[in-house]
Amino acid sequence: MKSKTVELNKVGTVLLERSSRAKRISVSVRPFKGVRVAVPYGVSFEAAQSFAQSKASWISKHLIRTERLELQAKLKSADDPIDRQAARKFLVDRLDYLAKRYGFNYNRVFIRNQKTRWGSCSRINNINLNMNLVRLPQELIDYTILHELVHTRIKNHGKQFWHQMDKLLGDAKKIDKKLAAYEFLLI
């Protein structure tokens, strides 16, 4: 069996799902998706259910936060739809400007309505940007674009990556924390 849905006390419905990538049992709570428990092969669903039940207070806390994020996302998207063409033009122009200003090169750019991330950089230096970036303050838009541009040179989040980000922006991790406040726009 690949997955199983169970009811947990004080939590509600939980999806237990086999994962070939999981090395240990892990719990995630995602907006509009609910609670998921990744179950590695070799671990029983019963053991995973017991583990999830032991994390019931953590799950409950995150379910409350998730409900708030879902509500914010629904209200925002209903009140303020994005003009996709205008968002694309703005983000591509900003990417080109920052790449030129700081001496970065990238391959192609894609603007998408991603649900889990603000941006990404592929191994061949294609950059993906989330169109919801246009809803953010300029500082956070530039931070996200520069984050992906730095990934064209440094493909991980190690010390060298953050050193480069700090050279460009000052305290990059502080800006990264500000971005977390806008997580509800990713939903």
C-alpha positions in Angstrom: 0.0 0.0 0.0 1.4 3.4 -1.1 -0.7 5.6 1.2 -3.3 5.5 4.0 -5.5 8.2 5.5 -6.0 8.0 9.3 -7.8 10.1 11.9 -5.6 11.3 14.8 -6.9 12.6 18.2 -6.7 16.4 18.5 -5.5 16.7 14.8 -8.0 15.2 12.4 -7.2 13.7 9.0 -3.6 12.8 8.3 -2.2 11.2 5.1 0.5 8.6 5.7 2.4 8.2 2.4 5.3 5.9 1.5 8.3 7.8 0.2 11.4 6.3 -1.4 13.2 9.6 -0.6 12.4 9.6 3.1 15.2 8.4 5.4 13.1 8.8 8.5 9.5 9.5 9.4 8.7 13.2 8.9 5.5 15.3 9.3 4.6 18.3 7.2 1.6 20.6 7.3 0.9 22.5 4.1 -1.7 25.0 3.2 -4.6 23.5 1.2 -2.9 20.1 1.4 -3.2 19.3 5.1 -1.0 17.0 7.2 1.3 14.5 5.5 3.5 11.9 7.1 6.4 10.7 4.9 6.9 7.0 5.7 10.2 5.4 4.6 10.2 1.9 3.2 10.8 -0.5 6.0 8.7 1.5 8.5 5.1 0.3 9.1 2.1 2.7 8.8 1.3 1.8 12.5 4.8 3.2 13.6 4.3 6.3 11.4 0.8 6.8 12.9 2.2 6.5 16.5 5.0 9.0 15.6 2.4 11.5 14.2 0.2 11.1 17.3 3.3 11.9 19.4 3.6 15.1 17.5 -0.1 16.1 17.8 0.5 19.4 19.7 3.1 20.5 17.1 0.7 19.5 14.2 -2.2 21.4 15.9 -0.1 24.5 16.3 0.9 24.4 12.6 -2.7 23.7 11.5 -3.8 26.9 13.1 -1.0 28.8 11.3 -1.9 27.1 8.0 -5.6 28.0 8.3 -4.5 31.6 8.7 -2.3 31.4 5.7 -5.0 29.8 3.6 -7.5 32.6 4.6 -4.9 35.4 3.8 -4.2 33.8 0.4 -7.8 33.5 -0.5 -8.5 37.1 0.4 -5.4 38.4 -1.4 -6.0 36.5 -4.7 -9.7 37.6 -4.7 -8.9 41.3 -4.0 -5.9 41.8 -6.2 -5.4 39.6 -9.3 -2.1 39.7 -11.0 -1.7 41.0 -14.6 0.5 38.1 -15.8 2.0 40.1 -18.8 2.9 43.1 -16.6 4.4 40.8 -13.9 6.5 39.0 -16.5 7.8 42.3 -18.1 8.6 43.8 -14.7 10.4 40.7 -13.3 12.4 40.0 -16.5 13.4 43.7 -16.7 14.5 43.6 -13.1 16.4 40.3 -13.6 18.2 41.8 -16.6 19.1 45.0 -14.7 20.5 43.2 -11.7 22.3 40.6 -13.8 24.0 43.3 -15.8 24.7 45.5 -12.7 26.5 42.7 -10.8 28.0 40.8 -13.7 25.9 37.6 -13.7 24.8 35.5 -16.7 21.9 33.2 -16.9 20.4 31.0 -19.6 16.6 31.4 -19.8 14.0 32.9 -17.5 10.5 31.5 -16.7 7.8 33.3 -14.8 5.4 30.9 -13.1 2.7 30.8 -10.5 4.7 28.5 -8.2 3.1 27.2 -5.0 6.2 26.4 -2.9 9.0 28.7 -3.8 9.8 32.3 -4.8 12.4 31.2 -7.4 14.9 28.6 -8.4 18.0 28.2 -10.6 18.6 25.0 -12.6 21.9 23.4 -13.0 22.1 24.9 -16.6 21.4 28.4 -15.1 17.7 28.7 -16.1 16.0 30.9 -13.6 12.4 30.4 -12.5 10.7 33.3 -10.7 7.3 33.3 -9.0 4.9 35.8 -10.5 3.7 36.6 -7.0 7.1 38.4 -6.4 5.4 41.5 -7.8 3.3 41.6 -4.6 6.4 42.0 -2.4 8.4 45.1 -1.4 11.2 46.0 -3.8 13.9 44.9 -1.4 12.5 41.4 -1.3 12.1 41.2 -5.0 15.7 42.2 -5.5 16.8 39.8 -2.8 15.0 36.9 -4.5 16.4 37.7 -7.9 19.9 38.1 -6.6 19.6 34.9 -4.6 18.9 33.0 -7.9 21.6 34.9 -9.8 24.2 33.9 -7.1 23.0 30.3 -7.7 24.3 30.6 -11.3 27.8 30.5 -9.7 27.3 28.7 -6.4 24.8 25.8 -6.6 24.3 25.4 -2.8 23.5 27.4 0.3 26.9 26.9 2.0 29.1 29.6 3.6 30.4 30.8 0.2 26.9 31.4 -1.1 25.9 33.5 2.0 29.2 35.3 1.9 28.5 36.3 -1.7 24.9 37.3 -0.8 26.2 39.5 2.1 28.7 41.2 -0.3 25.7 42.1 -2.5 23.1 43.0 0.1 24.6 43.4 3.5 22.9 41.1 6.0 21.2 38.7 3.5 19.9 36.3 6.2 18.0 39.2 7.8 16.3 39.9 4.5 15.6 36.2 4.0 13.7 36.2 7.3 11.6 39.2 6.2 10.6 37.2 3.1 9.1 34.5 5.4 6.4 36.9 6.4 5.0 36.8 2.9 4.8 33.0 2.8 1.0 33.2 2.4 1.4 34.6 -1.1 2.9 31.3 -2.3 -0.3 29.3 -1.7 
